[in-house]
Amino acid sequence: MSTAELFLEPDEIEEFISDTLSDDLLHKIGEEGSEIGLCPYISFYIYHTPDDYLPLADKMIAIYAAFTKLMDEPFQLVWKDDTQDWLPTGDKRLPPMEALHATARKQLADVREFWIRATDQQNTSATARWAIDGEICDGGMRYTTLKLTFRHKWYNHNKSRWQAFVKDCITQLQPEHCYSGFEVGNGGFNILGAYETDVLERICADYFFGMDIDHTTRMGSHSFCYHRDDPIFDPEAIEGLNNLPEKYTNPSNLGAGLRTPTWCFLLPPFWLAKLGKTAAEVRAELDDPRIEITTIPYAVGPHNPDGEPALWIRLGELDLHPVEKGVPDLLVKANRLIRPNRCDYLNLLTLDPWMDDPNPRFDYESAQRWMRRFDEDSDWPTAEKRKAGLPAIRRPNVRASQPCPETGWWFTPAQPNSRRYFKQGETMPSLGGDYGDTFWQWSPDQSAPKL
């Protein structure tokens, strides 16, 4: 595309948003063969020592094999790592999957990254419905990363199968960050130059609260503050590092903090400790029947001396959360939890902005506002749109014997005419009977009874 002209006119934007919501997220836009659109993804950021290079490569190859068994459409292009080529599936120059272990060992011997990459598109710049993009790093200043793009329609018919697969991936990889939700499928497999993706992300950010931005090559660096004293980290190898303040943190990448969750996210022992939260406190703060929290065992390591588990958190159903439907309360709740360690200054662009760019793109100020969009005082995307779309706050049901979470009128289906006024902290009583356990619900009628 020309960077001197608008990528999308206003009427084209409205059509794209409308078609995306009505077409099971299959709608894409752009030049023929390089179209981009929204898609579900999951990404893993793994902090590790140099000794973990080959074990991680072996695990990632196994995940690659398992991922291909889930797909309902085949890959069209596959990356040949030792020659740095994209080749069509079935090309005789592509090694069999079991030969990738030998490739990983060769790349390690040559002091190079090892890549696993494939897409179901015929052009790597196009948003995929099925794709894998994995990079094994040497354990220096970058995370090893793995991103999987999956088909939305397939997921809707295979939710349990996908969620079991993801939990197995987390168990194997033991990542320090993991996020899942919707993104604009960043074309070019995160290689610098995906200008159209930057533009469409900024456009869609005004329409969807549930869109995430995940650029593994730009976000996947460690934080000096958190990792400089680790035994795997050699300050002498990083020019100028010893001249930085002891608590310096590069705020533009994920080593500096957690990303704002939009659906599923991970709290490993490292970030639980930074938040000063126990697993029980997180469960209490996110207590809601729509939220699923899974405990995943984590190995003893530099950031987990006691072998504490991680928490994999799913915030309701996979949803783009259109702005017109209001601020999603579950995302507000999760944002409040991670806010003390949120990475507000994360770099959201693959290419730096330049003067006279006619297309909307994130800048320093708008990126901060977007990262903070679930704060109570946020005005994203505008105060008017935010106010117009605000839904009623949904309160979780409260089991009897638990403290009342909010002063007001509550009722229980366990007994007719049960509406009662409770003060915050007051114990909610059990009413017994044949109905089963008593659960109190927030009453839609908060008016006092007339005398």
N, C-alpha and C positions, 0 to 999 in steps of 0.2 A: 504494500500500500504506500501511497505518498504521505510523508509526514508533514506536508504543507497543506493538506486538505483534510476535511472532516471524514473520519472513518464511518460514522453513521449520522445521518440527518435526524432531527427530532421525530419525524413520523416513522422513520425506520427503527428508532429505538423503541417506540411504543409498540410497533408491530412485533419486534423481536421479543419483548417482555411478554406480550400477550400470547404469542405462538409458543414460547417456552413453557408457559404454565398450562397450555391446553394440549400440548403434544408430548406428554410424558417425558419432557426434557430432552427430546430428540432434536429439537430445532437448533440449527447452527447458522452462522452467518460469516461472510467474508468471501475472499476470492475462491473460485472453483478449485477444489482439490485441497485447499488449506483452510476450510471453514472451522470456526471455533464456536464453542458453546459451553453450557454448564454441564457438569457431570459429577457423580460421587467419587470420592477418593479416600484413601487412607495413607498416611505417611509415618515412618518410623525414623527417629534420630537416635543413633546408638553411640554412646561414649565408651571407648575401650582402649586397651593397651595395644602396642604393636604385636604382641604375642597372639592377640585374638584375631589377627587378619585372616588367617586360613580357616580357623573354626567358624568365623562369621561367614566367610565365602561359602563354605560347605552348607551351612544352615540356609543361606540365601538361595543357593541352588535348589535345595530341597523345597523351599517355599515356592520357588519358580515352578517346579514340577507340580506341586499341589495346586497352585493357582491355575495352571493350564487345564486341569481336570474340572475346574469349576465353570470354565468359559463356555458360552453357547455360540460363540463365533470365533473362528481361528485368527491367529496373528497373521498379518500380511507382510510385515517387515521385522527382521531380527538383527540385532547388532552383533557383529563379529569383532570381538574385543581386541584380539592380537593384531588385526590389520586395520582397525578403526573404520569399518565399513558397515553400512546398512545393506542387507541383502534380503531378497524376497524369500518367504518361507518355502522350503523345498530345494533351495539352491544347494548344489553338491559341495560348495565351499563351506557351508555351515557345519560345524562339528556337532555330533550328537550331544544330548544334554549331559551324559555322564562324562564327556571329555572336557566339560567346563572346569572340573576340579583341576585338571592339568594346566588349563589356561590361567587359572587363579595363581597357581604356584609359579608359573612363568612371569606373570605380572609382578608378583612380590619380589622375585629374584631381580627383575629389572627396575625395582623401586618405582612402580607405577600403580595407579588405581586399577581396580578390577571392576568392570561394568557388566551388568545384566540388563538388557533393554529390549523391548519388543512392543509393537503396537498393532492394533487391528485395522489401522488406516494405511492407505497407500502413500501417504505423505506424512513425515514426522512433524510437520508444522500444524497438522490438523488435530483437533480435539478427539481423543480416542474414546471408545466405549469400553475397551479392554486394553490395558497397557501395564507394563512393569518398567520401572526405572530405578535400578539399584547401583550404588557406588560404594565399594569397599575402600576406605581410606587407611592410611598407615597408623592412625591413632595419635596424630600430632595435634594440630589446632583445629581440625575439622571433625564433625560427626561423620560416621558412616551412615548413609541414608538409604531408605527404600520407600518408593511410592508405588502404590497399586491403584489403578483406575478401574472401576467396575461398572457394569451396565445397570442403570436404575431399574429398568423393567425386570431384569433377571433378579435383582435383589428383592423386589417386592414379592416374588414367588419363592424365594429361597432364604428368608431372613435367618432362620435358625442355623442353616448350613453355613452361611457367611459369618455369623457371629462366632460360631465354634471355630472356624478357620482363623479368624482374627485373634481370638484368645490364644490359640496355639502359636501364632506368629509372635505375640508378645512374650509368651513363655520362653520361646526359643531365643529371641533377639535381645530381651531385657533392655528395651530402649529407655533413654532418659526423657524423651518426648515422644508422644504419639497423638495424632489428631485425625479425625475423620468427619466428613460432611460433604458439602457441595463446594466446588470451585469452578472458575472458568478454566477448562483444561488447558494448562499453559503450554502452548505449542512450542515445538523445538526442544522438547524434553529438558526444559529449564536452561537451555543454552541462551546466553545473552543475545538479544535481538528479537525477542517475542514482543515487539512493540504493540501489535494489535491486542494481545492479551492484557497488557497494562491498561490500555484504553477501555476495553470491555469490562475489566474488573472495576474500574472507577465508575463506569456507567451503571453497572448492576448493583454496586454498593448503595446507590440511592433507592433501589427498588426492593432489595432483599436483605433482611436482617441476618438470614441464615447462610449467606455466602461467606466462605473462608478464602484466604489467600495463602498459598503454600508454594514457595519457591525454594526448593531444597538447596540449590547451589548458592543462593544469596543469603539464606537464613541459617544454614547449617554450620556455623562456626561456634567454637567454645567461648566461654567468658574468661578473661584473664583473672577476674576476681575470684571466681569459684574454682578454677582449675590450676592456677599457677603453682600451688604447693604440692600438687599430686606427683607421685614418683615417676609417672610417665611423661611429665611435662618438663622440658629443659629450657629455662628462661634464657640461657646463653645462646640458644639457637634462634631466638626471635630478636632481631635487631631493634634496639631501643626499648625493649620491654622493661629492663631494670630501671629505666628512667621514668617509668610511669608511676603514678601514685599506687600505693599498695592495694588499695581497694578499687582500683580502676576496673570498670566494666564497659566493654564495647556495647552500647545500647541498641545497636542496629541489627543484631542477630540473636538467635534463640538461646545462646548461652546466658543471656542477660535476664531471662524470665520466661514465664509461661504465656502462650498465645491465648487470646480470648476464645473460649470454646463456642462452637456452633452446633455440635451434636455429641460426638464421642471424644473423650480426652483421657489422658493418663496422668495419674499422680503416683510416680514411683517414690521410693524411700527418700531419694535426694530432694525432691521438691516438697514432700510432706515435711521434711525437717526444716527446709527454708521457710515454709509457711508457719512452722511451729504448731502443726496440727497432728493429732493422732488419727488413726483410721476411724475410731469410734466418733471422734468429733466431726470428721468429714461426713460420716453417715448421718449424724444428727442434724448437721447444717443443711444437708441435701435430702432430708426426709420428705419423700413425696412418692406416692404409688406409681408415678409415671417415670421415675428415675430408677435405673438398674445399676447397681454397683457390684462389681465382681472382684474378688480378691485373687491376685495372681502371685504365686511364689517368686521371690527374687533372691539371687545368690548373694552370699557374703562378698563384699568388695570394698574398694577404697571409700565409696560413698554409702555403703550399707554394711557397717561393721557388725551389726546385730542380726543381719539376715531378715530384715522386715519385708513384708510383702508390698506389692503395688496395688493400686486401686484403678480399675478400668471402669469408667463412668459413661453411661449412655443416657442422654437427656431426651427422653421421649422418642418419638418417631423421627425418621429422616425427613427433613422439611426445609424448604427454602425460606419460610417465614416471610411472605410478602409484607412490605411495610404497611400496606393498606389494611392488614389484619391486626396491626398493633404490635407492641413490643412483647416478644415471647417471655413469659414469666420464668420458665425454667432456665433460659439463658441468662436472665438477670440474676437469678439465684446462684448459678455457677460462677458468673463473673464476680459476684460479691465475695465468693470463697477465694478465688485465685488473685484477686485484685492486689494484695500486698506484694506479690511477686509477678505482676503482669508486665509483659514486655511492651510498654506503651510506645517506644520509639523504634519499633521494628521497621526495617527497610522493606517497603512493599513493592518496589519497582525492580524490574530486570534491567532497565536502562535509565540512567539519570535524566531528569528533565532538562529542557533547553528553552531558550527564549523564543517567543513567537510560535510555540507549539499550539496549533488550533484545537487539539483534542483534549478532552478532560483526562487528567491523570493525577494520581496522588502526589501531594507535596508534603513538606514537613508538618504543616499545621493540620491539613485534612487527614493525614495518616493517624495522627494522635487522636483526633476526634473520632475517627472510625474505630480505632482500638478501644475507645472508651464508650462506645455507643450503647452499652447496656448499663452504664452508670445512671443513678437516679437523677442526676442533674444534666444529663446529656440532652443535646438538641439535634442529634443526628436522625435523619438527613436534614430536616428543618423542624423548627419548633411547631409549625402549623401541621405538617404531615404527621409528626409524632403524636400530637395531641388528638388529632382527628382519628387516629387508628388505635388509640389506647383501649384495650379490652378490659373487662372486669377482672380483678385479681382473683386467681383461683387458689383457694386455701386447701391444704391437704386434710383428709379425714383424720381424726384423732381417736386413737383407741382409749377405752376407759382405763383409768388409773394413771394416765399421762397428764402432765400439766397443760393447761390451756395456753396455746401459743399467742392468742390475740384477744384482747377484751372485746366482747360483743355478744350477739345472740347466736346460739347454736341449737341444733335439733338432732335427733337420732331416729332412724327408721325402726329401731327396736321398740318404740312406744309411740302411739298416737298422741298428738298435742304435747309433744315433748320440748317445745322451744323454751330455752332457758338462757338467762344472762350469766356469763362467766367473766371473771376478771383474769387478766393474763397471769399465769402461774398457778391459778386455782386448779385443783385436781378434778379431772372429769370423771364423773361417777359411772359405775356399771348399773344397769337397770335390770339385769337378769332376764328371766323369761325363756321362751322357746325360740327366740329369734337368733340366738347365738351370741357371739361377742358383740359388745356395744361399741359402735363407732359414732362419734359426734361429727356433724357436718356444719359448716358455716351457713347460717340461714340467709336466704336472699332478702328476707324482710328484717331490716335492722332497726325498725321503729319500735319504741316502747308500747306495750299494750295500752289501749285507751281505758280510762277508768269510768 
